[in-house]
Every structure is written in C-alpha cells, then in structure tokens.
Amino acid sequence: MSCANVMKRDRTAVINPLVTCQPMGAMYAVAGIRRGLPLVHGSQGCSTFVRYSFSRHFREPSEIAVTSLHEDAAVFGGRKNLISGIGNLAVRFKPSVIGAISTCSSEIIGDDMEGFIKIAKEELKEKMGEKEAEKIKIVAISTPSFVENHFKGYDNAIKALVTNLAQDPGDANEKVNIIPGMVNPGDIREIKHILSLMGVEGIVLTDISDPFDSPLRPSATETRPFYPKGGTTVEEIADSPNSLGTISLCEYSGSGALSLEKKYNVPAAVGPIPIGVRNTDQFLRNLKKFTDLEIPDSLLDERGLLIDSMADLASRYLFGRKVAIFGDPAISAGIARFVCELGMIPSVVCTGVENPEFVSEMEKVAKESDEPVDVMIGSDLRALEVKLEEEPVELMIGHSDGRLFAKHLDIPLVRVGYPVYDRAGYHRVPIVGYNGSVNLIDRITNTVFEKYYDKEHWKLQQ
C-alpha cells in the first residue's frame, strides 16, 4: 500500500547540512530589488559565506554589505555600526532600498534595529536633505540565525518588504503578483514567458533573474555607483496591493501573499511549484482564476510537447526506476510528483526543514505513487547517505553537495536546485513550467543513458 513514511533525524548533531541560516534567504530576496542592497547586521562571516555561495552558483558578483560586529558589540551593542553602515551605504551607493538583516549576534545582544533605523533616517536627512533621504527606503528584516533556516529567512524578507513598501490600494493594475521562492534566473524567466503567453503582466516579488544573470556594464561615470540591471522596483512593490491576486510558487514563501490578502484583500494562492504536468496545470488554473483569461493554444502546445516527451522516454527508459530526491522542500516535492508522472518511484525524499506543508504535499504524492515513499524531514545528507547504503536507488536528484557520497555509492546524480557549483550554466536552464519539465526529463533520461546503457554497443535507435 502506498504511504508516506515520515522520518526525523535521530541524532542531535548535523552532518553535511541541507540548510543554512535565515539571513541567507533574506539576502537572496533583497538582491532581487532594483538598486536594493542587503546590509547584514552581524559579523563579516555572515555576509562573506553567502557572497561566496552566490558567486559559486550564479557565477556573478553580488553586493552585500555588513556592519562588521566584533567582540565589543557584545558588550556595547551594535547601534553605532548599524547607523554608520546605513549612512555610508546611503551616501556612497544611493540605493532604492536597504534591507537591514539581523543575525544571531545582533538578535542575541538585543539590538533595537527598528529604533536604530529611525535614528539613521534622521541623520540621513541632515546629511543629504529630506527629499534625497526619503528616496531611500530602509526595511528591518528579522532573521535570527539560531532558529529555522534560509527558507524562513526568505519568507520573512518578502513579508517585511511587502509590509513596509506596499501602499494603500488605488486603481486596479490588472497585474498578478508572483512570489517565486528561491529558484534560479532561468525559472523566473520561464514564469515570465508563461505570463506573456497568457497576456498577463506580473509583479515578481522579488526578481533575481537579471541581478544574478545579466551582462555587466561599467558605470557611466566614476562617481556613479554600479548596479546590475533588472530587479523589482520599489514602485512595483508599492503597487502590489492593486493586483488581481498573488501566487506564491512555494509553500514556504506564502507569508507575503497571505499578508497582502489579509491587509488589502488581494486573493492569494500558495503553491505548488509548477514542475511537471499536474503542478503546472494548477499554476495556470490559478492564473485563470485571478485574470479570467483563457489558456492560449501556445501554452497547450507546450503542454503537448511535454506529454509527447514523457511518452517517448518514460515507459522505455525511466519506468519503475527508484529515485532519491533531496534539497529545497518545494522543489523536492515538485520533482517527486513529476517522477511519479514519469512512472518512476520516489523511494526517498529528504529535506532539511520540518515544514508541515511539505509533509502534507508528500502525503499527496505518496497517494499518487504505487510504492511507499520515505520522507526524511529536518534531516541532513549524512542521514540520506546511510539510508541509501542500506536501501540503494538507481538515481539521485539534488544539488552539488550530494556529489561525493553519490560517487561513493556509485549512484548517478542529476544536479538540480541550489547550490550547483560543479556544473556551468544550470542556473540559466529552467525546470519549471512545461518547457522546464521537458528540460528536466531530458536531463534525467540522459543521466540514465550514461549510467545504465552500454556506451559502445547500445544503439541509439533502440
């Protein structure tokens, strides 16, 4: 009988973790704002690790500032560092938004960031004049690192941005808000492609597609600060209460959507991430519900191409193969449902969070499978490695951190999600929507070919 066997980590220590701390998710969200700067209120390491991680994955530089707290801040507090940091950023970079992101150290010492920001704003008015100072929005984002994970930090950041920057409703804008979650630039471009075919204009909260994947151009003058192109504007975030609805593509990033619904009556739809046929169909139903527009033939053609690809490949090469999936809870749940649609068996699905929505989603996936699904929550990669040593699978789908034990266990790894740092260009290739699902099925099938079919004597026409 098919069922979801939910398993928690059976030890206190974490070995080879699947998640990092909250500030990372907040930095990701703020980076998606045009002329937006994350300011981490913590030690230098809190920003350096994330900047290094972003650069490895996206192969692009990222601007992340830090207040550089040291031992004296534990005694005297970080008031001076935060106020001077905001002042320096405002004067030198003239950003549209400064996202002041707390960390474990600033939360533990009890820094009143909201109060410090008020003082910083008054000082900015004296330095720059009231008109110039008012142009710079400063948003406090609470992300204590000692609880939860980077997905919660992303969710907190989106909610803080919407709460602080959205303005009272005016005229309807006929747009749909999209909260993409922590996906790749290629995924956001695919979502925009779907919106374009539907004839819908969207507000992406927030849009990292260009800031993390666009050509770099020098500033027009030496004194003008450099910013990458793209990103969601402050005006778009302010306009979000005038939209027809908000679709959060991930269950863990729904707070911003629910906040807009509660405060401004903007209807919300949370999840699932549009990977595979069923989930992408649901995304289109949500769009149709908010806009009352018909699904165009062009999108039906893309759906048909996906179905055709599945028919060509699934039954011959993929059916019945056991798969282990790990990483982001939303992406893992989406891929698990997609491999079920391919006739594969999601034997193990492992994630580092204990999100009830993830468990609920996996219970639905288990009902769609003819085999039991082991769901590892709040877990780590060492636990998954031990599990796969005892109960091997034929394929692993997840990010690059699983590469070493995949090699040790001789199980091929299909690289998906974040981070992928031992392959180039994966952040540009979508896995969402019908087109992204075709990419994903091709990637899975080619990996199966490489591992399970004779390289010299197997004929391609077979």
C-alpha positions in Angstrom: 0.0 0.0 0.0 1.4 3.4 -0.9 2.0 5.8 2.0 4.4 8.4 3.3 6.7 7.2 6.0 7.8 10.4 7.7 11.2 10.1 9.5 13.0 12.7 11.6 16.8 12.9 12.2 17.6 10.5 15.1 20.6 12.5 16.4 21.3 16.0 17.6 24.4 16.7 15.6 24.0 17.8 12.0 26.5 16.3 9.5 26.6 17.8 5.9 23.6 20.0 6.4 20.9 20.6 3.8 20.0 24.1 5.0 21.8 27.2 6.1 20.7 30.1 8.4 18.0 32.7 7.9 20.0 35.7 6.7 21.0 33.9 3.5 17.3 33.7 2.4 16.8 37.4 3.2 19.9 38.4 1.2 18.5 36.5 -1.7 15.2 38.3 -1.6 16.7 41.8 -1.2 19.1 41.2 -4.1 16.0 40.9 -6.3 15.2 44.6 -5.9 16.4 47.1 -8.4 19.1 49.2 -6.6 18.5 47.1 -3.5 21.3 46.4 -1.0 21.3 43.8 1.7 23.0 45.2 4.9 23.8 42.3 7.3 23.9 43.4 10.9 26.4 40.9 12.1 29.9 39.6 11.8 31.8 39.7 8.5 31.5 35.9 8.1 27.7 36.3 7.9 28.0 38.1 4.6 31.2 36.6 3.2 29.9 33.0 3.2 26.7 33.9 1.4 28.5 36.1 -1.1 30.9 33.2 -1.8 28.0 30.8 -2.1 26.1 33.1 -4.6 29.2 33.6 -6.7 29.8 29.8 -6.9 26.3 29.1 -8.0 25.4 32.1 -10.2 29.0 32.9 -11.5 28.2 36.6 -10.8 29.4 39.1 -8.2 26.9 40.2 -5.6 26.9 43.4 -3.5 26.2 42.5 0.2 27.2 45.0 3.0 27.9 44.1 6.6 28.1 46.1 9.8 31.1 44.0 10.9 30.2 43.4 14.6 33.2 42.4 16.8 33.6 41.5 20.4 32.9 45.0 21.7 29.4 44.9 20.2 28.6 42.0 22.5 29.1 44.5 25.4 28.1 47.8 24.0 25.7 46.7 21.3 25.7 47.3 17.5 24.0 50.7 17.4 27.0 52.6 16.2 27.8 50.0 13.5 24.3 49.9 12.1 23.7 53.7 11.9 27.1 54.4 10.4 26.7 51.5 8.0 23.4 52.8 6.8 24.9 56.3 6.4 27.8 55.0 4.4 25.6 53.0 2.0 23.2 55.8 1.5 25.8 58.4 0.7 28.0 56.3 -1.5 25.6 54.0 -3.3 22.3 55.9 -3.2 20.2 52.7 -3.2 16.5 52.5 -3.5 16.2 50.0 -0.6 18.5 49.0 2.2 17.4 45.7 3.7 18.8 45.7 7.3 19.1 42.0 8.0 19.6 40.8 11.6 21.8 37.8 12.5 22.3 35.6 15.6 24.7 38.0 17.2 22.5 41.2 16.8 19.4 39.3 17.9 21.1 37.8 21.0 22.5 41.1 22.2 19.0 42.6 21.7 19.8 45.4 19.3 16.7 47.5 18.7 17.1 47.7 14.9 13.8 49.5 14.3 14.9 52.2 16.8 18.4 52.4 15.3 16.9 52.8 11.8 14.8 55.7 12.9 17.9 57.5 14.2 19.7 56.6 11.0 16.9 58.2 8.9 17.1 61.4 10.9 20.9 61.6 10.4 20.4 61.0 6.7 18.0 63.9 6.4 20.7 66.1 7.9 23.4 64.8 5.6 21.5 64.5 2.3 18.5 66.7 2.8 15.0 65.4 3.5 14.0 64.9 -0.2 17.0 62.7 -1.0 16.8 60.8 2.2 13.1 60.0 1.7 14.0 58.3 -1.6 16.0 55.6 0.3 13.7 53.0 1.9 15.2 51.2 4.9 13.5 47.9 5.9 14.3 46.0 9.0 14.2 42.2 8.4 14.3 40.0 11.5 16.2 36.7 10.7 17.6 35.2 13.9 20.1 32.6 12.7 19.8 30.3 15.6 16.3 29.2 14.7 14.7 28.0 11.4 16.6 28.1 8.1 17.2 30.1 4.9 13.7 29.4 3.5 12.2 31.0 6.6 14.6 34.0 6.1 13.4 34.4 2.5 9.8 34.3 3.7 10.4 36.8 6.5 12.1 39.1 4.0 9.3 39.1 1.4 6.7 39.7 4.1 8.8 42.6 5.6 9.3 44.2 2.1 5.6 44.0 1.3 4.6 45.2 4.8 6.9 48.2 4.7 6.8 49.2 1.0 3.3 48.4 -0.2 1.0 51.4 -0.3 -2.8 51.7 0.2 -4.7 50.4 -2.8 -5.6 52.8 -5.6 -6.6 52.0 -9.2 -6.5 48.3 -10.2 -3.4 47.5 -12.2 -4.7 44.2 -13.8 -1.4 42.5 -12.8 -0.7 39.3 -10.9 1.9 39.2 -8.1 4.3 36.3 -8.3 6.4 35.2 -5.3 8.9 32.8 -6.9 10.7 31.3 -3.9 14.4 30.6 -4.1 14.5 29.5 -7.7 17.0 30.2 -10.5 17.0 33.1 -13.0 16.0 30.6 -15.7 13.0 29.6 -13.7 11.8 33.2 -13.3 12.3 33.9 -17.0 10.1 30.8 -17.8 7.4 32.1 -15.4 7.5 35.5 -17.2 7.3 33.6 -20.5 4.1 31.8 -19.3 2.6 35.2 -18.2 3.5 36.7 -21.5 1.7 33.9 -23.4 -1.3 34.4 -21.1 -1.3 38.1 -21.8 -0.8 38.9 -18.1 1.6 41.4 -16.7 3.2 40.3 -13.4 5.0 41.8 -10.4 7.7 39.4 -9.3 8.4 39.7 -5.6 11.4 39.7 -5.9 13.1 39.2 -9.3 16.7 37.9 -9.2 16.7 36.9 -12.8 18.7 39.9 -14.1 20.6 40.8 -11.0 22.2 37.3 -10.9 22.4 36.7 -14.6 22.9 39.7 -16.8 25.7 41.4 -18.7 27.8 43.7 -16.6 28.4 47.2 -17.8 30.6 49.8 -16.3 29.1 52.9 -14.6 28.6 56.0 -16.8 30.9 58.0 -14.5 33.5 57.1 -11.9 31.4 58.6 -9.1 28.1 56.9 -10.0 27.5 53.6 -8.1 27.3 50.5 -10.2 24.2 48.2 -10.0 23.3 45.2 -12.2 20.3 45.7 -14.4 16.9 44.4 -13.6 15.2 43.6 -10.3 11.8 44.6 -9.0 11.3 48.3 -8.5 10.1 49.9 -5.3 7.2 51.3 -7.3 6.2 47.8 -8.3 6.2 46.6 -4.7 4.2 49.7 -3.7 1.7 48.8 -6.4 1.3 45.1 -5.4 -2.0 45.8 -3.4 -3.6 46.8 -6.6 -3.1 43.4 -8.3 -5.7 40.8 -9.1 -4.1 38.2 -6.9 -0.8 36.8 -5.5 0.6 33.4 -6.4 3.4 32.1 -4.2 5.1 29.3 -6.1 6.3 27.7 -2.9 4.6 26.7 0.3 7.4 28.1 2.4 7.1 31.6 1.0 3.4 32.3 1.4 3.5 34.8 4.3 3.9 37.8 1.9 0.9 36.6 -0.2 -1.2 36.0 2.9 -0.3 39.4 4.3 -1.5 41.1 1.1 -4.7 39.1 1.3 -5.4 40.0 5.0 -4.5 43.7 4.8 -5.6 44.6 1.2 -8.0 41.8 0.2 -5.6 40.7 -2.6 -6.6 37.0 -3.0 -3.7 34.5 -2.5 -2.8 31.1 -3.9 0.2 29.3 -2.2 2.0 26.6 -4.1 2.7 24.1 -5.6 5.8 24.9 -7.6 5.0 24.4 -11.3 7.2 21.4 -12.0 5.7 18.6 -14.2 2.2 18.4 -15.7 -0.1 18.5 -12.7 1.6 21.3 -10.9 2.0 23.5 -14.0 -1.7 22.9 -14.8 -2.5 24.1 -11.3 -0.4 27.3 -11.8 -2.3 28.0 -15.0 -5.6 27.4 -13.2 -4.6 29.9 -10.5 -3.7 32.5 -13.2 -7.0 31.8 -15.0 -8.9 32.2 -11.7 -7.4 35.6 -11.0 -7.5 37.0 -14.5 -10.5 35.2 -16.1 -8.4 34.7 -19.2 -8.4 31.5 -21.3 -5.3 29.3 -21.7 -3.9 30.1 -25.2 -3.1 27.4 -27.8 0.6 28.2 -27.5 0.6 27.0 -23.9 -1.4 24.0 -24.8 1.2 23.2 -27.5 3.9 23.4 -24.9 1.9 21.1 -22.6 1.5 18.7 -25.5 5.3 18.7 -26.2 5.9 17.8 -22.6 3.4 14.9 -22.8 5.0 13.8 -26.0 8.4 13.8 -24.4 7.1 11.8 -21.5 5.5 9.2 -23.8 8.7 8.9 -25.9 11.0 8.4 -22.9 9.3 7.4 -19.7 8.0 4.0 -20.5 11.1 2.8 -22.2 13.9 4.1 -20.0 12.5 5.5 -16.8 9.6 3.5 -15.7 10.0 1.7 -12.4 13.4 3.2 -11.5 13.9 4.1 -7.9 14.9 7.7 -7.2 16.2 9.6 -4.1 15.4 13.3 -4.1 16.9 15.9 -1.7 17.2 19.7 -1.2 14.7 22.6 -1.2 11.4 21.3 0.2 9.3 22.9 -2.6 11.5 21.8 -5.4 11.9 18.3 -3.9 8.1 17.9 -3.6 7.6 19.1 -7.1 10.2 16.7 -8.6 8.8 13.8 -6.5 5.4 14.4 -8.1 7.0 14.7 -11.6 8.9 11.4 -11.3 5.6 9.8 -10.3 4.1 11.1 -13.5 7.1 9.5 -15.3 6.4 6.2 -13.7 9.5 6.3 -11.6 9.4 5.6 -7.8 10.4 8.4 -5.4 11.7 6.0 -2.8 13.3 8.6 -0.6 12.6 12.4 -0.4 14.9 14.2 2.0 14.9 17.9 3.1 16.5 19.8 5.9 13.2 21.5 7.1 10.3 20.3 9.2 7.7 22.2 7.2 4.1 20.8 7.7 3.1 21.9 4.3 6.0 19.8 2.8 4.8 16.8 4.7 1.2 17.4 3.5 2.4 17.7 -0.1 4.4 14.5 0.2 1.4 12.6 1.6 -0.4 13.6 -1.6 2.5 12.5 -3.7 2.6 9.1 -1.9 -1.1 8.5 -2.7 -0.3 9.1 -6.4 2.5 6.5 -6.2 2.1 2.8 -6.2 5.0 2.4 -3.8 5.7 3.7 -0.3 7.7 6.9 0.0 10.2 7.5 2.8 10.0 11.2 3.7 13.1 12.5 5.7 12.4 15.8 7.4 14.7 18.0 9.4 17.4 15.8 8.1 20.9 16.0 6.6 23.0 14.5 3.8 24.7 12.1 6.1 21.4 10.5 7.1 20.5 10.2 3.5 23.8 8.6 2.7 23.3 6.0 5.4 19.8 5.4 4.2 21.0 4.8 0.6 23.8 2.5 1.8 21.1 0.2 3.3 18.5 0.7 0.6 20.1 1.7 -2.7 18.3 3.6 -5.5 19.1 3.9 -9.2 19.2 7.7 -9.4 19.7 10.7 -7.2 18.2 14.2 -7.9 19.5 17.1 -5.9 22.2 19.8 -5.6 26.0 19.6 -5.8 26.5 18.9 -2.1 25.5 15.3 -2.7 28.2 14.7 -5.3 30.7 13.0 -3.0 28.5 10.3 -1.5 26.8 9.8 -4.9 30.2 8.9 -6.2 31.0 6.8 -3.2 27.7 4.8 -3.6 28.0 4.8 -7.4 24.6 6.3 -7.9 24.3 8.9 -10.7 23.3 12.4 -9.6 21.1 14.7 -11.6 22.0 18.2 -10.5 19.0 20.4 -9.7 18.3 23.3 -7.3 20.7 25.4 -5.2 23.6 25.2 -5.0 25.0 23.7 -8.2 28.7 24.7 -8.4 30.3 21.8 -10.2 28.4 22.4 -13.4 28.2 25.5 -15.6 25.0 27.3 -16.7 22.5 25.3 -14.8 21.0 28.4 -13.2 20.0 29.6 -16.7 18.1 26.4 -17.6 14.5 26.3 -16.2 12.9 23.3 -14.5 9.5 25.0 -14.0 6.6 25.2 -16.5 6.1 22.8 -19.4 9.3 23.8 -21.0 11.3 23.4 -17.8 9.8 20.0 -17.3 11.0 19.0 -20.8 14.5 20.1 -19.8 14.3 18.1 -16.6 13.1 14.9 -18.3 15.9 15.2 -20.8 18.4 15.7 -18.0 17.1 12.7 -16.1 17.0 10.5 -19.2 20.5 11.4 -20.4 21.8 10.5 -17.0 20.1 7.1 -17.1 21.6 6.6 -20.6 25.1 7.4 -19.3 24.9 5.0 -16.4 22.7 2.1 -17.4 23.2 1.7 -21.1 26.3 0.4 -22.8 28.3 3.3 -24.2 29.8 1.4 -27.1 27.4 -1.2 -28.2 24.0 0.2 -27.3 22.3 1.5 -30.4 20.7 4.9 -30.1 17.7 3.7 -32.2 16.8 1.1 -29.6 
